[in-house]
Amino acid sequence: MADCPRTVLISGCSSGIGLELAVQLAQDSRQRYQVVATMRDLGKKGTLEAAAGKALGQTLTVAQMDVCSDESVAECLSCIQGGEVDVLVNNAGVGLVGPLEGLNLATMQNVFDTNFFGAVRLVKAVLPGMKRRQQGHIVVVSSVMGLQGVVFNDVYAASKFALEGFFESLAVQLLQFNIFISLVEPGPVATDFEGKLLEQVSTAEFPGTDPDTLHYFRDLYLPTSRELFRSVGQSPQDVAQVIVKIISSTRPPLRQQTNSRYYLLTALKAADPSGHLYVRSAHRLLFRWPRLLNLVLRCLACGCLHTCTRVQPR
């Protein structure tokens, strides 16, 4: 007798990684998954429904859910047969880029409400059922910025650091219930959202920010960031494929970076526990040697540095 399909609940499916993941799982040739793809605004569901094709209404259901609302989460779960979720994918998130002095606290709190507390809210909702059934898998779309701080991404990185600490702590306890946690850590992901965000902040005022910091942000960080996305950025499809493999794994990893071309940049931090190497290197490359940084990025893009730093199987 064939195994029953696993119910997969995914947040943030109106575009990007969430949309691609929902489609890939729903179109699985063995129909191993029943996907509930959620988004805050159902007015944006058209792209997902078009991409789903014949899977829509069969192995894919689109539902409204705001991860910042207890009532919205509860209502969404009540529509799932039996209320049972086998795999939860915390993907909903918002970005925030800019000089700290020019960002207000309400905007910063919104990042945490979505990126961190939204994920916590969903876990609290599905965890009792997973514990009762003694099985489950919680996948969290984190970021390499949950592993290392990145200049002018202070608040966004902080929200991802919070996810990493929270779910690593929870992972230890939940093994007792046969529940696995996987933190998926993409590097730059080339989406329309990212492009629009960088375009918006390039002309933003950021009141209260000193001229030197505005110069560093606009004339050093933004060009480098665009080059980073061009050179080592992944597509949402690529990241979704990594998540599909993790979900289908019998022993899913706690952490999985998705972009091997980014390994060298995260290795700087791991190589020196004091943090001195990463902070000094990142500072020099961005503020003193931006041409060298662009050369490094081009080398990462063509694969010559990746070949030297690739992690060999044991």
C-alpha positions in Angstrom: 0.0 0.0 0.0 1.4 3.4 -1.0 2.2 5.9 1.7 -0.2 8.7 2.3 0.9 12.1 0.9 2.6 14.3 3.4 0.8 17.6 4.1 3.3 20.5 3.5 2.3 24.0 4.7 4.4 26.8 3.2 4.3 30.5 4.1 5.1 33.3 1.7 4.2 31.8 -1.6 3.2 34.8 -3.7 6.6 34.9 -5.3 10.2 33.8 -5.2 11.3 30.8 -3.2 7.9 30.0 -1.7 6.2 30.0 -5.1 8.8 27.8 -6.7 8.9 25.4 -3.8 5.1 25.0 -3.8 5.0 24.2 -7.5 7.9 21.8 -7.4 6.4 19.8 -4.5 2.9 19.9 -5.9 4.1 18.6 -9.3 6.1 15.8 -7.8 5.7 12.8 -10.2 5.0 10.4 -7.3 2.5 12.8 -5.7 4.1 12.4 -2.3 2.9 15.8 -1.1 -0.3 17.7 -0.5 0.8 21.3 -0.6 -1.0 24.2 1.2 0.6 27.3 -0.3 -0.2 30.4 1.7 0.2 34.2 1.3 -1.0 37.2 3.1 -2.7 38.8 0.1 -4.6 36.4 -2.1 -4.8 39.1 -4.7 -1.3 38.0 -5.7 -2.1 34.3 -6.2 -2.4 34.5 -10.0 1.2 33.8 -10.7 1.3 30.7 -8.4 -1.9 29.3 -9.8 -0.7 29.7 -13.4 2.6 28.0 -12.6 0.8 25.1 -10.8 -1.1 24.0 -13.8 -2.9 20.8 -13.4 -1.7 20.4 -9.8 -4.0 23.3 -8.7 -6.9 21.8 -6.8 -5.3 18.4 -6.9 -2.0 18.4 -4.9 -1.9 22.2 -4.4 -4.2 24.4 -2.4 -3.8 28.2 -2.2 -4.8 29.7 1.1 -4.7 33.1 2.9 -2.5 33.4 5.9 -0.8 36.3 7.7 2.0 35.0 9.8 1.8 38.1 12.0 -1.8 37.2 13.1 -2.8 34.4 15.5 -6.3 34.5 14.1 -5.2 34.2 10.5 -2.8 31.2 11.3 -5.6 29.4 13.3 -8.1 29.9 10.5 -5.7 28.6 7.9 -4.9 25.5 10.0 -8.6 24.8 10.6 -9.1 24.4 6.8 -6.5 21.6 6.6 -8.0 18.2 6.9 -7.5 17.0 10.4 -5.4 20.1 11.1 -2.3 17.9 10.6 0.9 19.4 9.1 3.7 16.9 8.4 6.1 19.5 7.0 6.1 23.2 7.9 8.2 25.5 5.7 8.7 29.0 7.3 9.5 31.1 4.2 7.6 34.3 4.7 10.0 37.2 5.2 10.7 40.9 4.6 13.9 42.7 3.8 15.4 45.9 5.2 18.5 47.6 3.9 20.0 51.0 4.8 22.0 53.0 7.3 20.8 52.4 10.8 20.3 56.1 11.7 17.8 56.4 8.9 15.6 53.5 9.9 12.8 53.9 12.4 12.1 51.4 15.2 8.6 50.6 13.9 10.1 49.4 10.6 12.7 47.3 12.4 10.0 45.8 14.6 8.0 44.8 11.5 11.0 42.9 10.2 11.2 40.9 13.5 7.4 40.4 13.6 7.5 38.8 10.2 10.9 37.1 9.9 11.2 35.8 13.5 7.9 36.0 15.4 6.0 34.9 12.3 8.0 31.7 12.2 7.7 31.2 16.0 3.9 31.7 15.7 3.6 29.0 13.1 5.8 26.5 15.0 3.7 27.0 18.1 0.6 26.2 16.1 1.7 23.0 14.5 4.0 21.6 17.2 1.4 20.0 19.4 0.1 17.9 16.5 3.6 16.9 15.5 4.5 15.9 19.1 1.3 13.9 19.4 2.0 12.0 16.2 5.7 11.7 17.1 6.8 12.9 13.7 7.3 16.1 11.7 9.8 18.3 9.9 10.2 22.1 10.3 12.1 23.8 7.5 13.2 27.4 8.0 14.3 29.6 5.1 17.1 31.4 6.9 20.1 33.1 5.2 23.8 33.3 5.1 23.1 36.5 7.0 22.1 34.3 9.9 25.7 33.1 10.0 27.5 36.4 9.5 26.7 40.1 9.7 26.6 42.1 6.5 27.1 45.8 6.4 23.9 47.9 6.0 21.8 44.8 6.6 22.0 45.0 10.4 18.3 44.5 11.3 17.6 41.8 8.6 20.7 39.9 9.7 19.7 40.2 13.3 16.3 38.6 12.5 18.0 35.7 10.8 20.5 35.3 13.7 17.5 35.1 16.0 16.0 32.3 13.8 19.3 30.4 13.8 19.6 30.5 17.6 15.9 29.7 18.3 15.7 26.7 16.0 19.0 25.3 16.8 17.9 25.3 20.5 14.6 23.7 19.6 16.2 21.1 17.4 17.8 19.4 20.4 14.6 19.0 22.3 12.5 18.0 19.3 14.6 15.0 18.3 13.1 13.3 21.4 9.7 13.5 19.5 11.2 12.4 16.1 10.7 16.0 14.8 13.5 17.4 12.6 14.5 21.0 12.0 16.4 22.2 8.9 17.7 25.7 8.5 18.2 26.5 4.8 20.7 29.3 4.2 20.6 30.9 0.8 23.1 33.5 -0.3 21.9 36.2 -2.7 18.8 35.2 -4.5 18.0 37.1 -7.7 14.3 38.0 -7.6 12.2 40.9 -8.8 11.7 41.8 -5.1 15.4 42.2 -4.5 15.9 44.3 -7.6 13.1 46.6 -6.6 14.3 46.9 -3.1 17.8 47.9 -4.2 16.3 50.4 -6.6 14.1 52.0 -3.9 16.8 52.4 -1.3 19.2 53.9 -3.9 17.0 57.1 -3.9 15.7 57.0 -0.3 16.6 59.9 1.9 17.4 58.1 5.3 17.0 61.3 7.4 19.4 61.7 10.3 22.2 59.9 8.5 25.6 61.6 8.2 27.0 62.4 4.7 29.9 60.0 5.0 27.7 57.0 5.8 25.3 57.9 3.0 28.3 58.0 0.6 29.4 54.6 1.8 25.9 53.2 1.4 25.1 54.6 -2.1 28.6 54.7 -3.7 30.2 51.6 -2.2 27.6 49.2 -0.8 24.9 49.4 -3.4 27.1 48.9 -6.5 28.9 46.0 -4.7 25.5 44.5 -3.7 24.3 44.6 -7.3 27.5 42.9 -8.5 27.1 40.3 -5.8 23.6 39.4 -7.1 24.9 39.3 -10.7 27.9 37.2 -10.0 26.9 34.7 -7.4 23.1 35.1 -7.1 20.9 32.0 -7.3 17.5 31.7 -8.8 14.5 30.9 -6.6 14.2 27.6 -8.6 17.7 26.5 -7.5 17.0 27.2 -3.8 13.6 25.4 -4.0 15.3 22.3 -5.5 17.6 22.2 -2.4 14.6 22.4 -0.1 12.8 19.6 -2.0 15.8 17.4 -1.4 15.9 18.2 2.2 12.2 17.5 2.7 12.6 14.2 0.9 15.6 13.2 3.0 15.3 10.5 5.7 17.9 12.2 7.8 17.5 16.0 7.0 20.4 18.3 8.0 20.1 20.9 10.7 21.8 23.4 8.4 22.2 23.6 4.6 23.7 26.4 2.6 22.3 26.4 -0.9 25.0 28.3 -2.8 28.5 26.7 -3.1 29.9 29.8 -4.8 29.3 31.7 -1.5 31.2 29.2 0.7 34.4 31.2 0.6 32.7 34.3 2.1 31.1 32.4 5.0 34.4 30.5 5.5 36.1 33.7 6.5 34.1 33.8 9.7 34.5 30.1 10.5 38.2 30.3 10.0 38.8 32.6 12.9 36.6 32.2 16.1 37.7 35.7 17.3 35.8 37.3 14.4 38.8 39.5 13.6 39.5 37.9 10.2 36.0 38.3 8.9 35.4 41.9 10.2 38.8 43.2 9.0 38.6 41.4 5.6 35.1 42.6 4.9 35.9 46.1 5.9 39.0 46.3 3.8 37.4 44.7 0.7 34.4 47.1 0.8 35.9 50.3 2.0 39.5 50.2 0.9 39.8 47.6 -2.0 36.4 47.7 -3.8 38.1 46.8 -7.1 39.6 43.7 -5.5 36.3 42.8 -4.1 34.7 43.0 -7.6 37.5 40.8 -8.9 36.8 38.2 -6.2 33.1 38.3 -7.1 33.9 37.7 -10.8 36.2 34.9 -9.9 33.4 33.3 -7.8 31.0 33.7 -10.7 33.3 31.9 -13.2 34.0 29.2 -10.6 37.8 29.4 -10.4 37.7 30.3 -6.6 34.9 27.8 -6.1 37.1 25.0 -7.4 39.7 25.8 -4.8 37.4 26.1 -1.9 34.9 23.3 -2.7 34.1 21.0 0.3 35.3 17.5 -0.6 33.1 14.6 0.5 34.4 12.5 3.4 
